Amino acid sequence: MTTLDNWTAAACEQLGIETELVDVRQILDLAKVAAHQVDRPAAPITAFLLGVAVGAGQPAGQVAARLSELAAAWPPG
């Protein structure tokens, strides 16, 4: 296991979240698009927004796709 895997497992355990619910690659890919297409600080904000939307019952894959599309189309700053 990697450090990231260990951290994810420990954080999930601490928060009572099943690790199967965490798609690390999806989150990192979304953060990457937000950081590069929008602004670096957009990465953690976008990941947070993904979590809020999923917590409110929206499907993670659909939310990540919508946010990725929004970030990819973001006009250059």
C-alpha positions as CSV (number, residue, x, y, z in Angstrom):
1,M,0.0,0.0,0.0
2,T,1.1,3.5,-0.7
3,T,1.1,6.4,1.8
4,L,-1.9,7.8,0.1
5,D,-3.7,4.4,0.4
6,N,-2.8,4.3,4.1
7,W,-4.0,7.9,4.7
8,T,-7.2,7.2,2.9
9,A,-7.9,4.1,4.9
10,A,-7.1,5.8,8.2
11,A,-9.2,8.9,7.3
12,C,-12.1,6.7,6.3
13,E,-11.9,4.7,9.5
14,Q,-11.8,7.9,11.6
15,L,-14.9,9.3,9.8
16,G,-16.8,6.0,9.6
17,I,-16.8,6.0,5.8
18,E,-16.4,2.8,3.8
19,T,-13.2,2.9,1.8
20,E,-15.1,1.5,-1.2
21,L,-16.9,4.8,-1.4
22,V,-13.7,6.7,-2.1
23,D,-12.5,6.7,-5.7
24,V,-9.1,8.2,-5.2
25,R,-8.3,8.3,-8.9
26,Q,-11.6,10.1,-9.7
27,I,-10.9,12.7,-7.0
28,L,-7.3,13.3,-8.0
29,D,-8.3,13.6,-11.7
30,L,-10.9,16.1,-10.9
31,A,-8.5,18.1,-8.7
32,K,-5.9,18.1,-11.5
33,V,-8.4,19.5,-14.0
34,A,-9.5,22.2,-11.6
35,A,-6.0,23.1,-10.6
36,H,-4.7,23.3,-14.2
37,Q,-7.7,24.8,-16.0
38,V,-9.1,27.1,-13.3
39,D,-6.6,27.9,-10.6
40,R,-4.5,25.9,-8.2
41,P,-6.7,26.7,-5.1
42,A,-9.7,25.4,-7.1
43,A,-8.5,21.9,-6.6
44,P,-9.3,21.4,-2.9
45,I,-12.4,23.6,-3.2
46,T,-13.7,21.4,-6.1
47,A,-12.9,18.2,-4.2
48,F,-14.8,19.6,-1.2
49,L,-17.8,20.5,-3.5
50,L,-17.7,16.9,-4.9
51,G,-17.9,15.6,-1.3
52,V,-20.8,17.9,-0.4
53,A,-22.8,17.0,-3.5
54,V,-22.2,13.3,-2.9
55,G,-23.1,13.7,0.8
56,A,-26.4,15.3,-0.4
57,G,-27.1,12.2,-2.4
58,Q,-25.8,13.0,-5.9
59,P,-23.9,10.2,-7.7
60,A,-20.1,10.7,-7.4
61,G,-19.4,9.8,-11.0
62,Q,-21.9,12.2,-12.4
63,V,-20.9,15.1,-10.1
64,A,-17.2,14.5,-11.0
65,A,-18.0,14.5,-14.7
66,R,-20.0,17.7,-14.4
67,L,-17.3,19.5,-12.5
68,S,-14.6,18.2,-14.8
69,E,-16.5,19.5,-17.8
70,L,-17.0,22.9,-16.1
71,A,-13.3,23.2,-15.2
72,A,-12.2,22.1,-18.7
73,A,-14.4,24.7,-20.3
74,W,-13.3,27.5,-17.9
75,P,-12.0,30.5,-19.7
76,P,-8.3,31.3,-19.2
77,G,-7.6,33.7,-16.4
